[in-house]
Structures are given as structure tokens and as C-alpha cells.
Amino acid sequence: QVQLVESGGGLVQAGDSLRLSCAASEGTFSIYHMGWFRQAPGKEREFVAGINWKIGSTNYADSVKGRFTISGDNAKKTVYLQMNSLKPEDTAVYYCRATTTLATLSWGQGTQVTVSS
């Protein structure tokens, strides 16, 4: 069972930057995709950004394109989310998710990001 630990959340002002990290452990050999999702109060969890090491690609939600950048280390199964020009609407709990070639999904515990106006 893959274990994921996120870090890097916090309280910032609009326009500031934050960098989130997610490190995987246990059974990491089968991970081929890692991504970030977020859930704001009263809303459904939504996709933010993902990285697919199998095909060497990244993708983003339209709402964060040009502001957020996902990167990672395939060997260490670690991903980062660099968030620039943060807006109050980016406030949410951010979750890391890993997908394996065994078709399993694992989620981290989440890290709070709060952006004040």
C-alpha cells in the first residue's frame, strides 16, 4: 500500500507563492502517475495538476494554468506543486494522489492552503 505525505501548506496573501511537496513510500515501484487535487469547503474535490512518468507528460486544470507548475523526481516518487500568483479562490485542502500500474489509487492526508485577500 502506497503511503503519501504532503507538506508545504500555509497561510499566505493574494499574489504570494507556496510550494507543496508529496513524498511516496511503500510499494512505490508501481507508481506511474502522481497528481494534486484540492477541495474547498462545500465543494467537491477537483483535479489541479498531474505528472505521468510513463508518457512523460504533465497536465493542469484551466484554473491554474500559467500559475502552478508540477514537477517531480521519478526515482524518488516525489512531486512538487509550485503555486505562484495565488488567489483567494485557491484556498482549499490540497491532496496528493498516486496511481499505480496495478490500478490502485492512494491519497495523502491533505495540506491546508489559505490565501487571504
C-alpha positions as CSV (number, residue, x, y, z in Angstrom):
1,Q,0.0,0.0,0.0
2,V,1.5,3.3,-1.1
3,Q,1.8,5.9,1.6
4,L,1.8,9.6,0.7
5,V,2.9,12.5,2.9
6,E,2.2,16.1,1.9
7,S,3.8,19.2,3.2
8,G,4.2,22.9,2.5
9,G,0.8,24.3,3.0
10,G,0.1,27.5,4.9
11,L,-1.5,30.9,5.1
12,V,-0.4,33.5,2.5
13,Q,-1.7,36.7,1.0
14,A,-3.0,37.0,-2.5
15,G,-0.2,37.2,-5.0
16,D,2.2,35.2,-2.9
17,S,3.7,31.8,-3.7
18,L,3.8,28.4,-2.0
19,R,5.4,25.1,-2.8
20,L,3.8,21.9,-1.9
21,S,5.7,18.6,-1.6
22,C,4.5,15.0,-1.7
23,A,6.6,12.0,-1.0
24,A,5.6,8.4,-1.6
25,S,6.8,5.4,0.3
26,E,5.9,1.7,0.4
27,G,5.3,0.0,-3.0
28,T,6.5,2.9,-5.0
29,F,7.9,0.8,-7.8
30,S,4.5,0.6,-9.5
31,I,3.6,4.3,-9.3
32,Y,3.5,5.9,-12.8
33,H,1.3,8.9,-12.2
34,M,1.1,11.4,-9.3
35,G,-1.2,14.4,-9.1
36,W,-2.6,17.1,-6.9
37,F,-6.2,17.7,-6.2
38,R,-7.9,20.2,-3.9
39,Q,-11.2,20.5,-2.0
40,A,-12.6,23.8,-0.9
41,P,-15.3,24.0,1.8
42,G,-18.6,22.9,0.5
43,K,-17.2,21.9,-2.9
44,E,-16.2,18.6,-4.5
45,R,-12.6,17.6,-4.8
46,E,-11.1,18.7,-8.1
47,F,-8.1,18.0,-10.2
48,V,-5.3,20.5,-10.1
49,A,-2.3,19.1,-11.9
50,G,-0.7,15.7,-12.7
51,I,2.5,14.2,-13.9
52,N,2.7,11.0,-15.9
53,W,6.1,9.4,-15.9
54,K,5.1,6.7,-18.2
55,I,4.5,9.0,-21.1
56,G,6.5,12.0,-19.9
57,S,3.7,14.5,-19.6
58,T,2.1,17.0,-17.3
59,N,-1.4,18.5,-17.3
60,Y,-3.2,21.2,-15.5
61,A,-6.7,22.4,-14.7
62,D,-7.6,25.5,-16.6
63,S,-7.9,27.5,-13.4
64,V,-4.3,27.1,-12.5
65,K,-2.5,27.1,-15.9
66,G,0.2,29.6,-16.1
67,R,0.3,30.0,-12.3
68,F,1.0,26.5,-11.0
69,T,3.8,24.1,-12.0
70,I,4.0,20.4,-11.2
71,S,7.4,18.7,-11.1
72,G,8.8,15.6,-9.6
73,D,11.5,13.0,-9.2
74,N,10.5,9.7,-10.7
75,A,13.3,7.8,-8.9
76,K,12.2,9.1,-5.5
77,K,8.5,9.2,-6.4
78,T,8.2,12.7,-5.1
79,V,6.2,15.5,-6.6
80,Y,6.1,19.2,-6.1
81,L,3.5,21.9,-6.8
82,Q,4.9,25.4,-7.2
83,M,2.0,27.8,-6.8
84,N,2.5,31.4,-7.9
85,S,0.2,34.4,-8.0
86,L,-2.1,32.7,-5.5
87,K,-5.7,33.9,-5.3
88,P,-8.3,33.6,-2.5
89,E,-10.1,31.1,-4.7
90,D,-7.1,28.8,-4.4
91,T,-7.9,28.3,-0.8
92,A,-8.5,24.6,-0.2
93,V,-7.1,21.4,1.3
94,Y,-4.6,20.1,-1.3
95,Y,-4.3,16.3,-1.6
96,C,-1.6,14.3,-3.4
97,R,-2.7,11.1,-5.2
98,A,-0.6,8.3,-6.7
99,T,-1.8,5.9,-9.4
100,T,-0.1,2.6,-9.8
101,T,0.2,0.1,-12.7
102,L,-1.8,-2.2,-10.5
103,A,-4.7,0.2,-11.0
104,T,-4.7,1.3,-7.3
105,L,-5.1,4.9,-6.1
106,S,-3.6,6.2,-2.9
107,W,-4.3,9.6,-1.3
108,G,-2.3,11.7,1.2
109,Q,-3.8,13.2,4.3
110,G,-4.0,16.7,2.7
111,T,-2.4,20.0,3.5
112,Q,-4.3,23.3,4.0
113,V,-3.6,26.3,1.8
114,T,-5.3,29.5,2.7
115,V,-5.0,32.6,0.6
116,S,-6.2,35.9,2.2
117,S,-7.3,38.9,0.1
